[in-house]
């Protein structure tokens, strides 16, 4: 975004404070930058600069500060400026050929520097780049605040229609005692849904006990869940409560329930029916009061039909069924989440946002969180650029963009799809990628997006509604 674009977006031109004891130098800088692009305030001393910036609503977007001035010099003025609450970025101007003073100023908090004599193009470039960096950081702070406001004490972030519907369902279901089956692809946040259900329930003060059924060896599944008495099997040298008794009065979350052994399924069904746990090895039955929440990425109906999962247990578990949408179906939530996962003080370049939006995210939110964390580590100047992203994200997103620009479509169907299903899947992914990229490019401005894509505004709005993409999240 150029300075003119930034000023238009903000409803005014950027306002620059030029501080130099030489009037000719101030006028030359203002003339080079242009009154059409910027508004200017001039001062001749460091003390005047600090006084101007100390006034409420000074409206200064950038300071061009000469270091060598009588009275309060530039370095002293810089120290006062950076100590102000929410100071504007400062570009220092130095006549030191060795650049020692410039380096010292940057270490003291200056955003950038210019060495006298400078070229007009260099001045314009440094000012525009500094304003753009400041805009991105300011936008990141605003978005982070918005994320906190929207999330409140929720563990799940998202303002897409699908996530709003899920959040509403969670609030309705949480106070009840009914079992809930949470469905969704790996990495979508099924445990977060379970924790939210627990936090909003009357059991919130009691234990929340998660169990990953896929990580428990079949031979140990019953002992892990139901407990055992001493001597029940080789190595059982003491009694063990088991997860169900640990969760007594609270919530037991059975993640990847589709991987539970059939023998353990039968005993779990009895617990759900009778409210009693029988430890392995003949211990006396123990009554328990537990709400069971289960989650899976598998199709349990098909598993039950194939005899791999007990149908009666399925009926018990899915008194209520909640489905988590994959990240690719959550529209603008992707960028909302990406900004949330960024380390404090960092922001995303526009091209990075386009790449993130073009990638399919098969690992969903978990993969996005890992990718942003990796990019945050490799970021050098406070702005996450495409080169900071993992190679697979860059490569896949770049291939999708290349296919789109060539007028073709990347393969988007999955093994086992029939022709109509494959066609629908490819078209859906293409539409999502193209609409999301255009929304990122034009920051959610529907009129510009419609013009860019050659669509009527009403048709664009209808398509966004069909795909559950919220344009407000791109602004």
C-alpha positions in Angstrom: 0.0 0.0 0.0 1.5 3.3 -1.0 1.3 6.5 1.1 -1.6 7.7 -1.0 -3.5 4.4 -0.6 -2.8 4.5 3.1 -4.1 8.0 3.4 -7.2 7.1 1.4 -7.8 4.1 3.6 -7.5 6.2 6.7 -9.7 9.0 5.3 -6.7 11.5 5.3 -3.2 12.0 4.1 -0.4 10.8 6.3 1.0 13.7 8.4 4.8 14.1 8.7 6.8 16.1 11.2 10.0 17.4 9.8 12.5 18.5 12.4 15.7 20.2 11.2 17.3 23.4 12.2 17.9 24.4 8.6 14.8 25.8 6.9 16.1 24.9 3.4 16.5 21.3 4.4 12.9 21.2 5.8 11.4 22.7 2.7 13.5 20.5 0.4 12.3 17.3 2.1 8.6 18.5 2.0 8.9 19.4 -1.7 10.5 16.0 -2.5 7.8 14.0 -0.7 5.0 16.1 -2.2 2.0 18.0 -0.7 -0.3 15.8 -2.7 0.8 12.7 -0.8 1.4 14.1 2.7 0.6 16.9 5.2 3.6 18.5 6.9 4.4 20.0 10.2 7.9 21.7 10.6 10.0 22.5 13.6 13.6 23.7 14.0 14.7 22.1 17.3 14.5 18.8 19.2 12.6 20.5 22.1 9.9 21.7 19.6 9.6 18.2 18.2 9.0 16.6 21.6 6.6 19.4 22.6 4.5 18.8 19.5 4.3 15.1 20.0 3.4 15.5 23.6 0.2 17.3 22.7 -3.0 15.2 22.7 -4.2 14.3 19.2 -1.1 15.6 17.5 -1.9 13.4 14.5 1.7 12.8 13.5 2.2 9.6 11.5 6.0 9.8 11.0 8.9 12.0 12.3 11.8 12.9 10.0 14.4 13.9 12.6 17.9 15.5 12.0 20.4 14.3 14.5 22.7 17.4 14.5 20.9 20.4 15.9 21.8 23.1 18.5 20.2 22.9 21.9 18.4 19.5 22.2 20.0 17.3 19.6 18.4 14.6 17.6 19.5 11.7 19.8 18.1 13.4 23.0 14.9 14.2 21.2 14.6 10.6 20.0 14.9 9.3 23.5 12.0 11.5 24.6 9.9 10.5 21.6 10.3 6.8 22.0 9.4 7.1 25.7 6.0 8.6 24.8 2.9 6.4 24.8 2.3 5.1 21.3 5.0 7.2 19.6 5.0 7.6 15.8 7.9 6.0 13.9 11.1 8.1 13.6 13.4 8.2 10.6 16.7 9.9 11.6 18.8 11.9 9.2 22.6 11.9 9.8 25.6 13.5 8.2 27.9 11.0 9.9 29.7 9.2 6.9 30.6 6.3 9.1 26.9 5.8 10.0 27.8 5.2 13.7 25.2 7.7 14.8 22.6 6.1 12.6 23.3 2.7 14.1 23.1 4.1 17.6 19.8 5.8 16.7 18.3 2.6 15.4 19.4 0.8 18.6 17.7 3.6 20.6 14.4 3.1 18.8 14.5 4.8 15.4 12.6 2.9 12.7 15.1 3.8 9.9 17.7 6.3 8.9 18.9 8.4 5.9 22.4 9.5 5.3 23.0 13.1 4.0 23.1 13.8 1.2 20.3 11.5 0.2 18.5 11.0 -3.1 14.9 12.0 -3.5 13.9 8.4 -4.5 15.6 7.1 -1.4 13.8 9.6 0.8 10.4 8.6 -0.7 11.2 4.9 -0.4 12.2 5.0 3.2 9.2 7.1 4.2 6.7 4.9 2.4 8.3 1.7 3.8 8.3 3.0 7.3 4.7 4.1 7.1 3.7 0.8 5.7 5.5 -1.1 8.5 3.8 1.1 11.1 0.4 0.5 9.5 0.9 -3.3 9.5 2.0 -3.3 13.2 -0.9 -1.0 14.1 -3.4 -3.2 12.2 -1.9 -6.3 13.9 -2.5 -4.7 17.4 -6.1 -3.8 16.5 -6.8 -7.3 15.2 -5.2 -8.9 18.3 -7.5 -6.8 20.4 -10.5 -7.8 18.2 -9.5 -11.4 18.6 -9.5 -11.0 22.4 -12.8 -9.2 22.3 -14.5 -11.7 20.1 -13.0 -14.7 21.9 -13.7 -13.4 25.5 -13.1 -16.4 27.6 -13.7 -18.8 24.8 -11.1 -21.3 23.7 -12.4 -21.4 20.2 -11.8 -18.5 17.8 -13.8 -17.8 14.7 -16.5 -15.5 13.4 -17.5 -17.5 10.3 -21.2 -18.6 10.1 -20.2 -22.2 10.7 -18.2 -21.3 13.9 -21.0 -19.0 15.2 -23.4 -21.8 14.8 -21.1 -24.2 16.6 -20.6 -21.7 19.4 -24.3 -21.3 19.8 -24.8 -25.1 19.9 -22.1 -25.4 22.6 -23.8 -22.9 24.8 -27.1 -24.7 24.5 -25.7 -28.2 25.1 -23.2 -27.5 27.8 -25.5 -27.2 30.8 -27.1 -30.6 30.1 -25.9 -34.0 31.2 -26.2 -35.6 27.8 -23.3 -37.3 26.1 -21.9 -35.5 23.1 -20.1 -36.9 20.1 -17.8 -34.3 18.5 -16.9 -34.9 14.8 -14.2 -33.3 12.7 -11.0 -33.8 10.8 -7.7 -34.1 12.7 -6.4 -30.7 13.8 -9.8 -28.9 13.8 -9.9 -28.5 17.6 -12.2 -31.2 18.9 -10.6 -31.2 22.4 -11.2 -27.4 22.6 -14.9 -28.0 22.0 -14.9 -30.6 24.8 -13.2 -28.2 27.2 -15.6 -25.5 26.3 -18.6 -27.8 27.0 -17.0 -28.7 30.4 -16.2 -25.0 31.2 -19.9 -24.0 30.6 -21.4 -26.9 32.5 -22.4 -27.3 36.1 -19.3 -29.6 36.4 -16.8 -26.9 35.6 -15.3 -27.0 39.1 -14.7 -30.8 38.9 -12.0 -32.7 36.9 -11.8 -32.7 33.1 -10.0 -35.9 32.2 -8.8 -36.3 28.6 -8.0 -39.7 27.2 -6.5 -40.3 23.7 -7.9 -43.7 22.8 -5.6 -44.1 19.8 -2.5 -43.8 22.0 -3.4 -46.6 24.5 -2.3 -50.1 23.6 -5.2 -52.5 23.3 -3.9 -54.7 26.1 -3.9 -51.7 28.5 -7.1 -50.0 27.4 -9.4 -51.5 30.1 -6.9 -50.9 32.9 -6.4 -47.3 31.8 -10.1 -46.5 31.7 -11.6 -48.7 34.4 -8.7 -49.2 36.7 -7.4 -52.5 38.2 -6.8 -54.2 41.5 -3.4 -55.3 42.7 -2.4 -58.6 41.1 -4.9 -58.3 38.2 -2.1 -59.0 35.7 1.6 -59.2 35.6 3.1 -55.9 36.8 0.0 -54.8 38.6 1.7 -54.2 41.9 -0.9 -51.8 43.3 -4.5 -50.7 42.9 -5.2 -48.1 40.2 -8.3 -46.0 39.9 -8.6 -45.5 36.2 -9.7 -42.5 34.2 -13.4 -42.9 34.8 -13.0 -42.7 38.6 -10.5 -39.8 38.2 -13.3 -37.9 36.4 -15.9 -38.7 39.0 -18.2 -35.6 39.3 -16.7 -34.1 36.2 -16.1 -34.8 32.5 -14.3 -37.7 30.7 -13.2 -36.8 27.2 -12.5 -39.8 25.0 -10.6 -38.5 22.0 -10.4 -40.8 18.9 -13.1 -43.0 20.3 -13.2 -44.9 17.0 -9.8 -46.5 17.9 -11.1 -48.0 21.1 -10.9 -51.8 21.4 -14.2 -53.7 21.2 -13.8 -55.2 24.7 -13.3 -51.8 26.2 -16.4 -50.5 24.3 -18.6 -53.1 25.9 -17.5 -52.1 29.4 -17.9 -48.4 28.6 -21.4 -49.1 27.5 -22.2 -50.6 30.8 -20.8 -47.6 32.7 -23.0 -45.3 30.6 -26.0 -47.5 31.3 -25.6 -48.2 35.0 -23.2 -45.6 36.3 -20.9 -48.2 37.8 -17.2 -49.0 37.2 -15.8 -52.5 37.7 -12.0 -52.5 38.1 -10.0 -55.1 36.2 -9.2 -58.1 38.4 -12.4 -58.5 40.3 -12.6 -55.4 42.4 -15.9 -54.3 43.8 -18.1 -52.1 41.6 -17.7 -48.4 42.2 -20.5 -45.9 41.4 -19.4 -42.9 39.3 -21.0 -39.7 38.1 -19.3 -38.8 34.9 -20.4 -37.0 31.8 -18.8 -38.6 28.7 -17.7 -36.5 25.7 -16.3 -38.4 22.7 -14.6 -37.3 19.5 -13.5 -38.8 16.3 -12.4 -38.1 12.7 -13.8 -41.5 11.6 -17.2 -42.4 10.2 -18.6 -44.4 13.1 -21.8 -45.3 11.2 -19.7 -47.1 8.6 -17.5 -48.7 11.3 -20.6 -49.9 13.2 -22.0 -51.4 9.9 -18.7 -53.2 9.4 -18.7 -54.6 13.0 -15.7 -52.5 14.1 -17.7 -50.3 16.5 -20.6 -51.1 18.7 -23.8 -49.6 17.3 -25.4 -49.5 20.8 -22.5 -47.6 22.1 -22.7 -45.2 19.2 -26.3 -44.5 20.1 -25.3 -43.8 23.7 -22.5 -41.5 22.8 -24.3 -39.3 20.2 -27.2 -38.1 22.2 -26.0 -34.8 20.8 -23.7 -34.6 17.7 -21.5 -31.5 17.1 -19.5 -31.2 13.9 -16.4 -29.0 13.6 -15.9 -27.6 10.1 -12.4 -28.0 8.5 -10.4 -24.8 8.2 -10.9 -24.6 4.4 -14.6 -24.1 5.1 -14.2 -21.3 7.6 -13.6 -18.4 5.2 -12.0 -15.4 6.9 -11.4 -17.3 10.1 -8.1 -18.4 8.6 -6.5 -15.0 8.7 -8.1 -14.2 12.1 -6.4 -17.4 13.5 -3.1 -16.7 11.7 -2.9 -13.3 13.3 -3.8 -14.7 16.7 -1.0 -17.3 16.5 1.6 -14.6 15.6 4.1 -13.7 18.3 3.4 -10.2 19.8 4.6 -7.3 17.7 4.7 -9.2 14.4 2.4 -8.8 11.4 1.6 -10.5 8.1 2.6 -9.0 4.8 -0.2 -8.9 2.2 1.5 -11.5 0.0 1.9 -13.8 3.0 -1.9 -13.5 3.6 -2.6 -14.4 0.0 -0.4 -17.5 0.3 -2.0 -18.6 3.5 -5.5 -18.2 2.0 -4.4 -20.2 -1.1 -3.2 -23.2 0.8 -5.6 -26.1 1.5 -4.5 -26.7 5.2 -5.0 -30.5 5.3 -3.8 -30.4 9.0 -6.4 -27.7 9.8 -5.9 -25.3 12.7 -3.1 -27.4 14.2 -1.1 -27.1 11.0 -1.8 -23.4 10.7 -0.6 -22.8 14.3 2.6 -24.7 13.7 3.3 -22.9 10.4 2.7 -19.4 11.9 4.9 -20.3 14.9 7.7 -21.4 12.5 7.3 -18.2 10.4 7.4 -16.1 13.6 10.8 -17.7 14.5 12.3 -16.9 11.0 10.8 -13.4 10.7 13.6 -10.7 10.7 12.0 -7.3 10.6 8.6 -7.7 12.4 6.7 -8.5 9.2 6.2 -12.2 8.3 6.9 -12.5 4.6 6.3 -15.5 2.2 9.9 -16.7 2.6 9.3 -17.2 6.3 6.6 -19.8 5.7 7.3 -23.6 5.7 8.3 -24.9 2.2 5.2 -27.1 1.8 2.9 -24.1 2.4 4.8 -21.9 -0.1 5.0 -24.7 -2.7 1.4 -25.8 -2.5 0.0 -22.3 -2.4 2.3 -21.2 -5.2 1.3 -24.2 -7.4 -2.4 -23.4 -6.8 -1.8 -19.7 -7.7 0.1 -20.8 -10.8 -2.7 -23.2 -11.9 -5.2 -20.4 -11.4 -3.2 -17.8 -13.4 -2.8 -20.4 -16.2 -6.5 -20.8 -16.4 -6.4 -24.4 -15.0 -7.3 -26.1 -11.8 -5.1 -28.0 -9.4 -6.3 -31.5 -8.8 -8.7 -31.3 -5.8 -10.6 -34.5 -5.7 -9.9 -37.4 -3.4 -9.4 -41.2 -3.9 -12.8 -42.9 -4.2 -14.7 -39.9 -5.4 -17.2 -40.5 -8.2 -17.2 -38.0 -11.1 -19.9 -35.6 -9.7 -18.3 -35.6 -6.2 -14.8 -34.9 -7.6 -16.2 -32.1 -9.8 -18.0 -30.5 -6.9 -15.0 -30.7 -4.7 -12.7 -29.1 -7.3 -15.1 -26.3 -8.1 -15.6 -25.7 -4.3 -11.9 -25.4 -3.7 -11.3 -23.2 -6.7 -14.1 -20.8 -5.8 -12.9 -20.6 -2.2 -9.3 -20.0 -3.2 -10.2 -17.3 -5.8 -12.7 -15.5 -3.7 -10.5 -15.5 -0.6 -7.5 -14.2 -2.6 -9.6 -11.4 -4.0 -10.9 -10.5 -0.6 -7.4 -10.4 0.8 -6.2 -8.2 -2.1 -9.0 -5.7 -1.7 -9.4 -6.0 2.1 -13.0 -7.1 2.0 -14.3 -4.3 -0.3 -17.1 -6.2 -2.1 -17.5 -3.6 -4.9 -13.8 -3.9 -5.8 -13.9 -7.7 -5.5 -16.9 -7.9 -7.7 -15.2 -5.7 -10.3 -12.0 -7.7 -10.1 -13.8 -11.0 -10.7 -16.4 -9.7 -13.2 -19.4 -10.6 -11.0 -22.4 -8.6 -10.0 -22.3 -7.6 -6.4 -25.5 -9.5 -5.6 -24.0 -12.7 -7.2 -20.8 -12.2 -5.2 -22.7 -11.8 -1.9 -24.8 -14.9 -2.7 -21.7 -17.0 -3.4 -20.0 -15.8 -0.2 -23.0 -16.8 1.8 -23.1 -20.2 0.1 -19.4 -20.8 1.0 -19.8 -19.3 4.5 -17.1 -16.7 3.9 -17.5 -13.5 6.0 -16.0 -10.5 4.1 -15.9 -8.4 7.3 -13.0 -10.5 8.5 -10.8 -9.3 5.6 -11.2 -5.6 6.3 
